[in-house]
Amino acid sequence: MLQWSKGKSYMLASACFYAVLNVCVKQLSYIPAMELIFFRAAISFVLCAWGIQRAGVYFFGKNHKWLLIRGSTGIVALWLYFNTIQKMPLASAVAIQYTSPIFAAVFAVFILGEKMSYWKWLFFLLSMAGVFLIKGFDTRVSYELLFSGIFAASLSGLAYNAVRKLNVSEHPLVIILYFPMMALPIAGTYSYFNWIDPQGLDWILVLLMGLATQAGQYCMTRAIQLEKLESVTFLNYAGILFALVLGFLIYGEGFDWISGTGIAMVGGGILLNLIEKKPVIRVETRKS
């Protein structure tokens, strides 16, 4: 049966905040993805610095190796992900990105020594097969964008492992800080030569994007710190439902039966992974 926990609550809240982020990015499609990362990083940096100062923890953290891995993989993954959101149907882009828990679980076997049952591997394969069905015959999804999205998801999976590696040694805000700290000079340099001004009320979307990102990052970080990756990362798939509803209501996005089946397979594989069996406690009696 499904075992609920504080970590799962954090991850579900993260999915809600990221649904808001996805819509903001989609609405701002005329702005380069790297410039949106610059805005996001700037807002996140200010909020992290303020929070770290209030918490009274060391600004740069201790485990620099994994902090740098978390920051660098996050930059590339987010750039590729924003690019797919802007150029693909919202639900398709989100469904592909949400294969990241699969990659996270695979990396966790080697990096964290976490073990998974054969059933969970089977459910992973079900979700991955669903990703390729999403492509189907949908001309809105090119193979270039498909594999770009998959690569983004794999880097996100690696970033999840980095966060898990830092679950004891670092404060959540320090872990989050390394993304904007590394992204600002990279995204800032690109934006300087390719700047496009947001128009009118779009500035509100930029601010909302930054706030939703910060809240989503914090909730995700806390969830991963509290529990094993395979137990919480799959709740990200609630975002597929959010994306389907929002994509239909806001952009009128529909899907053929092949792509729809693929999205259902992705979500189904995740729901099956959420079903956890309670451990069987065996009481041994000593024979006299």
Secondary structure, DSSP 8 states (H G I E B T S, - for coil): -----HHHHHHHHHHHHHHHHHHHHHHTTTS-HHHHHHHHHHHHHHHHHHHHHHHT--TT-S-HHHHHHHHHHHHHHHHHHHHHHHHS-HHHHHHHHTTHHHHHHHHHHHHT-----HHHHHHHHHHHHHHHHHHTT-TTS-HHHHHHHHHHHHHHHHHHHHHHHTTTTS-HHHHHHHHHHHHHHHHHHHHHHS-----TTHHHHHHHHHHHHHHHHHHHHHHHHHS-HHHHGGGGGHHHHHHHHHHHHHH-----HHHHHHHHHHHHHHHHHH--------------
